[in-house]
């Protein structure tokens, strides 16, 4: 609001603008919000929940979990996909991108596999988002 008033030729700062808005019972409306990371309303096939909230693991590289989150930066929203070993809770793979495309989660999984080289039988638990349910995702 103060920026718009300044461009209109008024010499006013953001704190004075805030004070005047409060006195007039005006509340700012934020136009941005955190992007939604999981779209579970899709028609893609979803794997059964084998882990069933049993997060106690006996050995490394037996169970991995994956998730996507977003961070606000000065350049806009940054999407981050991570793969975590549930025994150590250590991030074993990650990837960052400006969008939440399937390639983001694929890159994180490929990094984890390349670093840890798990044996067959690894249980990979993830959310029900469309990125993970995509045919392009190797998980």
N, C-alpha and C positions, 0 to 999 in steps of 0.2 A: 504494500500500500504506500509506504513512504517513497519507494522508488517511482511509482506512478505519479505521486504528487510532485516529486522533484522534476520529473520530465515535463510536467504540466507548468513548471515555472515557479513552484512554491519552495521556499527555503525552509525545509523541515527535515528533521532527523527521524530515525526509526523509533527512538524512545518517546519523543513528543507525539509522534503518530500513534503509538501504542496508548499513551495517556489519553489522548483525545478520543480514541476509539472506545476505551473503557468508559469514559464519561458519557459517551453517546450510546452505551450498551451495544456496541458492535463487536462481534467476535470474528476473528479471521477464520477462513475456511481453507484448510490445506488441500491442495489439488493433487498431491502425490501420496502414494502409499506403497508399502512394501509389496513387491510382486508375489503372486501366489506361486509356490514352488511345486506343489503336487496337484495334478489334475487326475483324480481317480475316477472321474465320470467319463470313461471311455469304453469302447467296445472291444478293446484288445484283450487277449487271454492273460489271466493273472495266475501265477503259480500259487499253490497252497502254502499256508503259513506253517512250515515244518518246525521252525524254531519255537513258536508258541510261547514267547517271552521267557524262555529258559536261557538267560544270558550268562550263566556260569559255564565256563569252558575249561577243559582239562589240559589242552596242549595248544601251542601256537599253530596258526594256519589251518585250523579246523573249521572255524566259523568267522566269517567276515560280515560286517554290516556296511551299508551304503546309504548316503543321504545327499540331498542338495539343499543349499541355503543361499541366501543373497546378502550382499553387503552394500551399503550406500558408500560411494566414493565421490570425490570431486568431479569425476568424469561420468558419473551415472551409476546405475546398478551393475554389480559384478556378481555373476553366478559362480558358485563353488560346489564342486562335487567331490566327496571324499569316500574312501574305503577304509574301514577301521578293523583291525584284528580285535575280536572281542575278548581274547585272553589278556592282552597287554593294554588294550584301549589305545594303541598306537595307530596313528594314521599311516597306512602302508601305501596309499595311492591317492592322488588328488589331481584336479584340473580346474582351471578358471577360464571363463569366457563371458562375453557380453550377453549371451542368450543361453537358454536352458535346453538346447537341442540334444538329441540323443548322442551326438559325438562327444559332448562334455562328459557324460557318465561313462562312455566307452573308453575315453582317454584315461580317466581315473582308474578304471578296472585294469586296463592294459599296463599302467604303471605299477599297480599292485602285483600283478602276475609276474611282470618282468623283474621286480625287486625280490619277491618272496618265493616264486616258483613253487606254488603249493602242490602237494600230492593229490591224486584223484580222490574224490570224496569230500572235497571242501563244500561246506554249506555257506551259501552266499545269501544273506537276508537283506532285503531292500524294501522301500516303500512301494505303493501301488501306482506310482506316477506313470504317465504315458511314455516317458523317456526309457524307463526300465522295462516296460511291457512291449516296447517296439521290437519288431523282427530284426532290426539292426543291432540290438544289444546282445552281446554274446553270452550274458550271464545265465 
